[in-house]
Amino acid sequence: MQGAYFYEALSDIAPILSPNVKKGTKAKPYIDHPFPLTVKDAKEQKEAEEKQRYKKMRAKMIEWTQRKNAEQELKEDG
């Protein structure tokens, strides 16, 4: 497991180690959760990621809807 974490960390910083790196290139952030050890852990992690993605998309959709409704009200009033 230690090798897997080391490989992941090295892969995350690899873009900034190139001699031809563009200005402003940043390393990817280190993972914020452990690698799953079992199939059950992997399934739970995937479900949690899907729930998080769903929540973000739902929030974006609600924000977009509210913005469009406000724009429509301005058109009707104006």
Backbone hydrogen bonds in HBPLUS format (Angstrom, degrees):
<---DONOR---> <-ACCEPTOR-->    atom                        ^
c    i                          cat <-CA-CA->   ^        H-A-AA   ^      H-
h    n   atom  resd res      DA  || num        DHA   H-A  angle D-A-AA Bond
n    s   type  num  typ     dist DA aas  dist angle  dist       angle   num
A0004-ALA N   A0001-MET O   3.03 MM   3  5.05 116.8  2.44  95.7 111.3     1
A0005-TYR N   A0001-MET O   3.02 MM   4  6.38 159.2  2.06 158.4 163.0     2
A0006-PHE N   A0002-GLN O   2.93 MM   4  6.15 157.0  1.99 147.6 154.5     3
A0007-TYR N   A0003-GLY O   2.86 MM   4  6.02 163.1  1.89 149.2 153.7     4
A0008-GLU N   A0004-ALA O   2.96 MM   4  6.14 159.7  2.00 145.5 151.1     5
A0009-ALA N   A0005-TYR O   2.92 MM   4  6.11 161.2  1.95 148.2 153.2     6
A0010-LEU N   A0006-PHE O   2.89 MM   4  6.10 161.0  1.93 153.2 158.5     7
A0011-SER N   A0007-TYR O   2.88 MM   4  6.06 154.8  1.94 147.9 155.2     8
A0012-ASP N   A0008-GLU O   2.97 MM   4  6.19 143.5  2.11 143.0 152.9     9
A0013-ILE N   A0009-ALA O   3.25 MM   4  6.58 140.6  2.41 142.9 151.8    10
A0014-ALA N   A0010-LEU O   3.02 MM   4  6.00 122.8  2.36 140.6 155.4    11
A0028-LYS N   A0012-ASP O   3.05 MM  16  4.91 155.5  2.11 141.0 138.4    12
A0016-ILE N   A0013-ILE O   3.07 MM   3  5.82 142.9  2.21 122.5 131.1    13
A0017-LEU N   A0014-ALA O   3.05 MM   3  5.17 153.7  2.12 108.4 116.7    14
A0021-VAL N   A0018-SER O   3.37 MM   3  5.35 147.1  2.49 113.6 110.5    15
A0025-THR N   A0022-LYS O   3.21 MM   3  5.81 156.4  2.27 137.4 136.6    16
A0042-ALA N   A0038-THR O   2.99 MM   4  6.28 158.4  2.03 148.4 154.2    17
A0043-LYS N   A0039-VAL O   2.91 MM   4  6.14 156.7  1.96 148.6 154.8    18
A0044-GLU N   A0040-LYS O   2.92 MM   4  6.16 164.3  1.94 153.2 157.3    19
A0045-GLN N   A0041-ASP O   2.90 MM   4  6.07 158.6  1.94 149.3 155.4    20
A0046-LYS N   A0042-ALA O   2.93 MM   4  6.11 157.6  1.98 146.5 152.6    21
A0047-GLU N   A0043-LYS O   2.92 MM   4  6.16 160.2  1.96 151.1 156.6    22
A0048-ALA N   A0044-GLU O   2.94 MM   4  6.14 156.8  2.00 146.7 153.1    23
A0049-GLU N   A0045-GLN O   2.96 MM   4  6.20 155.5  2.02 147.0 153.6    24
A0050-GLU N   A0046-LYS O   2.92 MM   4  6.17 153.7  1.99 148.1 155.5    25
A0051-LYS N   A0047-GLU O   2.92 MM   4  6.16 154.7  1.99 148.5 155.2    26
A0052-GLN N   A0048-ALA O   2.98 MM   4  6.21 157.3  2.04 145.6 151.8    27
A0053-ARG N   A0049-GLU O   2.92 MM   4  6.13 158.9  1.96 146.9 152.7    28
A0054-TYR N   A0050-GLU O   2.87 MM   4  6.05 154.5  1.94 145.5 152.6    29
A0055-LYS N   A0051-LYS O   2.91 MM   4  6.16 158.4  1.96 149.0 154.5    30
A0056-LYS N   A0052-GLN O   3.02 MM   4  6.32 157.3  2.07 149.0 154.8    31
A0057-MET N   A0053-ARG O   2.99 MM   4  6.22 165.3  2.02 151.1 154.9    32
A0058-ARG N   A0054-TYR O   2.84 MM   4  6.00 157.6  1.89 151.5 158.3    33
A0059-ALA N   A0055-LYS O   2.96 MM   4  6.13 158.4  2.01 146.0 151.6    34
A0060-LYS N   A0056-LYS O   2.97 MM   4  6.23 157.0  2.02 149.1 155.5    35
A0061-MET N   A0057-MET O   2.92 MM   4  6.12 155.3  1.98 146.6 153.4    36
A0062-ILE N   A0058-ARG O   2.91 MM   4  6.15 158.2  1.96 150.8 156.6    37
A0063-GLU N   A0059-ALA O   2.95 MM   4  6.13 162.4  1.98 147.6 152.7    38
A0064-TRP N   A0060-LYS O   2.89 MM   4  6.07 159.7  1.93 147.8 153.5    39
A0065-THR N   A0061-MET O   2.90 MM   4  6.06 161.5  1.93 148.1 153.1    40
A0066-GLN N   A0062-ILE O   2.94 MM   4  6.16 163.1  1.97 152.6 156.8    41
A0067-ARG N   A0063-GLU O   2.96 MM   4  6.15 158.1  2.01 148.2 154.6    42
A0068-LYS N   A0064-TRP O   2.91 MM   4  6.14 161.7  1.94 153.2 157.9    43
A0069-ASN N   A0065-THR O   2.89 MM   4  6.08 155.8  1.95 148.9 156.0    44
A0070-ALA N   A0066-GLN O   2.97 MM   4  6.16 155.3  2.03 145.9 152.3    45
A0071-GLU N   A0067-ARG O   2.95 MM   4  6.23 155.7  2.01 146.9 153.8    46
A0072-GLN N   A0068-LYS O   2.90 MM   4  6.11 154.4  1.97 145.8 152.8    47
A0073-GLU N   A0069-ASN O   2.95 MM   4  6.20 153.3  2.02 145.7 152.6    48
A0074-LEU N   A0070-ALA O   3.04 MM   4  6.30 154.9  2.10 146.5 152.9    49
A0075-LYS N   A0071-GLU O   3.05 MM   4  6.34 151.0  2.14 145.6 153.1    50
A0076-GLU N   A0072-GLN O   2.98 MM   4  6.22 156.3  2.03 148.6 154.8    51
A0077-ASP N   A0073-GLU O   2.91 MM   4  6.08 152.0  1.99 148.1 155.6    52
A0078-GLY N   A0074-LEU O   2.88 MM   4  5.79 145.8  2.00 140.1 149.7    53
